[in-house]
């Protein structure tokens, strides 16, 4: 185990989790289907819960979480708002969130490989986030 890899993996996972919560908050009030809205709320709650766990683990190392990259967050906000202004629908929300899930899976796998010496607990949390993202992208396909 390498504590630097553990810290960096946790920071990246924490940042991704915050990005997911922010993205869901961006679209939640635009969803008309109650089932989709509840699915998004559940998805957000899972990210919040894991984010709290990551924060606790980082505290053990006297470290803070990491905020999402401001450029990535701004680009996401712009994309979401431009696309939603052209066609506000549950289908559009599902499309945007699916793209976000796919980017999250890609990034999280990259960080798992990059920080391969991270401890088992941190790697497990990262894998759990990946599973949540993959499952949610699959679960909302019916809205595409």
Backbone torsions as a table, in degrees:
resi	resn	phi	psi	omega
1	UNK	NA	138.8	177.6
2	UNK	-119.0	118.4	-176.2
3	UNK	-65.1	-31.6	177.3
4	UNK	-64.6	-43.3	177.7
5	UNK	-64.0	-40.2	178.8
6	UNK	-60.9	-48.1	-179.3
7	UNK	-62.3	-46.9	-178.1
8	UNK	-65.4	-40.6	177.9
9	UNK	-63.4	-44.6	178.8
10	UNK	-62.5	-40.7	179.0
11	UNK	-63.0	-43.8	-179.3
12	UNK	-67.1	-40.9	177.4
13	UNK	-64.0	-41.3	179.1
14	UNK	-62.5	-42.9	178.5
15	UNK	-63.1	-44.2	178.6
16	UNK	-63.9	-38.4	178.5
17	UNK	-64.7	-41.9	177.4
18	UNK	-64.0	-38.4	178.8
19	UNK	-63.4	-41.7	179.0
20	UNK	-63.1	-45.7	179.4
21	UNK	-61.0	-44.1	179.5
22	UNK	-62.4	-42.5	179.8
23	UNK	-64.2	-40.6	179.0
24	UNK	-66.2	-42.7	177.9
25	UNK	-59.1	-34.2	-179.7
26	UNK	-63.2	-34.2	-171.9
27	UNK	-109.9	-14.8	-170.8
28	UNK	-55.1	-42.4	-177.9
29	UNK	-75.3	-5.3	179.2
30	UNK	-98.4	-1.5	-177.6
31	UNK	-87.7	131.4	-180.0
32	UNK	-99.9	-30.6	-178.9
33	UNK	-77.1	121.6	-176.6
34	UNK	-63.0	-38.2	179.7
35	UNK	-63.2	-45.5	178.0
36	UNK	-63.0	-42.1	179.2
37	UNK	-59.9	-44.8	178.5
38	UNK	-65.2	-36.6	176.8
39	UNK	-63.4	-42.1	178.8
40	UNK	-65.3	-40.3	178.8
41	UNK	-64.0	-42.6	177.9
42	UNK	-63.3	-43.4	178.3
43	UNK	-59.8	-45.0	178.3
44	UNK	-63.0	-44.0	-180.0
45	UNK	-61.1	-39.3	178.2
46	UNK	-63.4	-41.1	178.3
47	UNK	-67.6	-38.9	178.8
48	UNK	-64.2	-43.9	179.9
49	UNK	-61.8	-47.5	179.0
50	UNK	-66.6	-35.0	176.5
51	UNK	-60.7	-40.1	177.0
52	UNK	-65.7	-40.0	177.3
53	UNK	-63.2	-42.5	179.4
54	UNK	-64.2	-40.3	178.8
55	UNK	-60.8	-41.9	177.9
56	UNK	-62.9	-43.6	179.1
57	UNK	-64.2	-41.9	178.5
58	UNK	-64.0	-34.7	178.7
59	UNK	-60.8	-33.0	177.3
60	UNK	-60.0	-28.5	179.7
61	UNK	-98.9	10.7	-176.4
62	UNK	56.3	41.0	180.0
63	UNK	-119.5	157.3	176.8
64	UNK	-104.7	162.5	174.4
65	UNK	-68.7	173.4	-178.7
66	UNK	-116.4	134.7	175.8
67	UNK	-78.0	151.0	175.8
68	UNK	-59.1	151.1	177.3
69	UNK	-55.3	125.5	-176.7
70	UNK	-59.3	-35.8	179.3
71	UNK	-67.4	-45.7	179.3
72	UNK	-62.9	-41.3	179.8
73	UNK	-65.5	-41.7	178.3
74	UNK	-65.3	-43.4	179.5
75	UNK	-62.8	-40.6	178.0
76	UNK	-62.6	-44.3	-179.9
77	UNK	-62.1	-46.0	180.0
78	UNK	-62.0	-48.9	-179.3
79	UNK	-57.9	-48.5	-178.7
80	UNK	-59.7	-49.1	-175.5
81	UNK	-71.1	-36.1	177.4
82	UNK	-67.7	-48.6	-178.6
83	UNK	-65.0	-42.3	-179.9
84	UNK	-67.3	-30.9	179.0
85	UNK	-71.0	-27.1	178.5
86	UNK	-80.1	-38.2	-178.7
87	UNK	-153.9	92.1	179.4
88	UNK	-82.6	109.1	179.6
89	UNK	-157.2	164.4	176.7
90	UNK	-63.6	-33.5	178.0
91	UNK	-62.7	-43.2	179.6
92	UNK	-64.8	-42.6	177.7
93	UNK	-60.5	-47.3	-179.5
94	UNK	-60.7	-39.5	179.5
95	UNK	-64.6	-46.6	179.7
96	UNK	-63.4	-44.9	-178.7
97	UNK	-68.0	-37.0	176.8
98	UNK	-61.6	-44.1	176.4
99	UNK	-58.6	-43.1	178.6
100	UNK	-63.0	-41.8	178.0
101	UNK	-61.8	-44.7	-179.4
102	UNK	-63.3	-40.6	176.8
103	UNK	-65.8	-38.4	178.2
104	UNK	-63.3	-44.9	179.3
105	UNK	-60.5	-45.1	-179.4
106	UNK	-61.7	-49.3	-178.6
107	UNK	-64.0	-45.3	-178.0
108	UNK	-63.7	-39.1	176.6
109	UNK	-65.9	-38.1	176.5
110	UNK	-60.3	-44.9	-178.9
111	UNK	-69.3	-34.8	174.9
112	UNK	-59.0	-41.9	178.7
113	UNK	-71.3	-41.7	-177.8
114	UNK	-65.8	-39.8	-177.6
115	UNK	-109.2	55.4	-173.0
116	UNK	-66.8	-17.7	180.0
117	UNK	-91.8	8.6	178.1
118	UNK	-64.4	154.2	-178.5
119	UNK	-68.5	163.6	-174.8
120	UNK	-61.8	-37.7	-178.4
121	UNK	-64.7	-42.1	179.2
122	UNK	-69.2	-40.1	177.6
123	UNK	-64.7	-37.0	178.4
124	UNK	-64.2	-43.5	178.4
125	UNK	-62.3	-42.3	178.8
126	UNK	-62.2	-44.6	178.0
127	UNK	-64.0	-34.2	177.0
128	UNK	-65.7	-42.4	176.2
129	UNK	-61.2	-43.1	178.5
130	UNK	-59.8	-45.2	179.7
131	UNK	-61.9	-41.5	178.9
132	UNK	-62.2	-45.0	-179.4
133	UNK	-63.9	-46.1	-179.3
134	UNK	-63.0	-44.9	-178.6
135	UNK	-65.0	-42.7	-178.3
136	UNK	-66.2	-40.9	177.3
137	UNK	-59.3	-36.7	178.2
138	UNK	-72.6	-42.9	-176.4
139	UNK	-64.4	-29.8	-177.1
140	UNK	-96.7	6.5	177.4
141	UNK	-56.5	-32.2	-178.9
142	UNK	-65.7	-12.6	178.2
143	UNK	-95.4	-8.2	-179.3
144	UNK	-72.9	NA	NA
